[in-house]
Amino acid sequence: MKEPQHLALHPFGQIPTYEEGDLALFETGSIVFHIAERHAGLLPPPADGDANARARAITWMFAALNTVEPPILELATARIFEGDKPWSKERLPLVEDRVRNRLVQLSRRLGDADWLDGAFSAGDLMMVSVLLRLKSSGILDEYPNLCAYVARGEARPAYKRAFEAQLAVNKPPAG
Ligand SMILES: N[C@@H](CCC(=O)N[C@@H](CS)C(=O)NCC(=O)O)C(=O)O
C-alpha cells in the first residue's frame, strides 16, 4: 500500500480506495457518499417532499465518522498497539469511558427505532460499520438496542453480499 502505484490513488497509503471510470476516490465516507448519491436506497431523494431528510441522513454519516468513530479507534489503538505499555492499564478505562459516553448518547437517541432517522440510510450504513469495530471489545453488549441495531445492519442482504464478496477476495489460496 506504500508503493507509488497505490499512493497515486491514496495519498496516505491506506485502504479503501474506489475507482469508477477515470474517477479515483479515497476515504470511506467520501466513497459511500459518492455511491449513495448515485444509487437509490441509501439517501432520501432530494425531490421527495422532505428535503431535510437527506441533509439529516448525511449528518448521520458525518456523526458516525467524526464523533462516534474517533473514540472507538482510540480504544482499538490502546488495546492492540499500546497494551504492553507500562501506563496502558491506567489509561484503558479512560478510553473505554469515552467510548461509553458516546454509546450512551447514541443509544438514547436510537431508542427502540430500527434506524437513526426513519428509513435506513447511508447514515445507518456508516454508523453500523463504525460500531462493528467494537464487537470484540464486549462494550457494545452493554447497550442492547445498539446490538440489535448492528444486527439489523448485518442482516441486510446487501451487507451479506458485500461481506461474502470481501471474504472471497481475502480467502487464503487452497492448499
Ligand atoms: N479515514 C480513513 C481511514 C482508513 C484506514 O485507517 N485504513 C486502514 C485499514 S482499515 C489502513 O489502510 N491502515 C494501514 C495504514 O494506515 O498504513 C477511511 O475511513 O478511509
The ligand as a Tripos MOL2 file, in Angstrom:
@<TRIPOS>MOLECULE
LIG
   20    19     1     0     0
SMALL
NO_CHARGES

@<TRIPOS>ATOM
      1 N1        -10.2480    7.6440    7.4360 N.3       1 LIG1
      2 C1         -9.8430    6.5580    6.5730 C.3       1 LIG1
      3 C2         -9.1230    5.5340    7.4220 C.3       1 LIG1
      4 C3         -8.5740    4.4070    6.5720 C.3       1 LIG1
      5 C4         -7.7830    3.4110    7.3920 C.2       1 LIG1
      6 O1         -7.4800    3.6110    8.5820 O.2       1 LIG1
      7 N2         -7.4280    2.2920    6.7500 N.am      1 LIG1
      8 C5         -6.6360    1.2780    7.4080 C.3       1 LIG1
      9 C6         -7.3130   -0.0720    7.2510 C.3       1 LIG1
     10 S1         -8.8980   -0.1010    7.9640 S.3       1 LIG1
     11 C7         -5.2980    1.1900    6.7100 C.2       1 LIG1
     12 O2         -5.2290    1.2200    5.4990 O.2       1 LIG1
     13 N3         -4.2420    1.0590    7.5240 N.am      1 LIG1
     14 C8         -2.9090    0.9080    7.0040 C.3       1 LIG1
     15 C9         -2.0670    2.1290    7.2170 C.2       1 LIG1
     16 O3         -2.5500    3.1530    7.7340 O.co2     1 LIG1
     17 O4         -0.9110    2.0560    6.8360 O.co2     1 LIG1
     18 C10       -11.0740    5.9320    5.9010 C.2       1 LIG1
     19 O5        -12.1200    5.8350    6.5320 O.co2     1 LIG1
     20 O6        -10.9960    5.5520    4.7180 O.co2     1 LIG1
@<TRIPOS>BOND
     1     1     2 1
     2     2     3 1
     3     2    18 1
     4     3     4 1
     5     4     5 1
     6     5     6 2
     7     5     7 1
     8     7     8 1
     9     8     9 1
    10     8    11 1
    11     9    10 1
    12    11    12 2
    13    11    13 1
    14    13    14 1
    15    14    15 1
    16    15    16 2
    17    15    17 1
    18    18    19 2
    19    18    20 1
@<TRIPOS>SUBSTRUCTURE
     1 LIG1         1 GROUP 0 **** ****
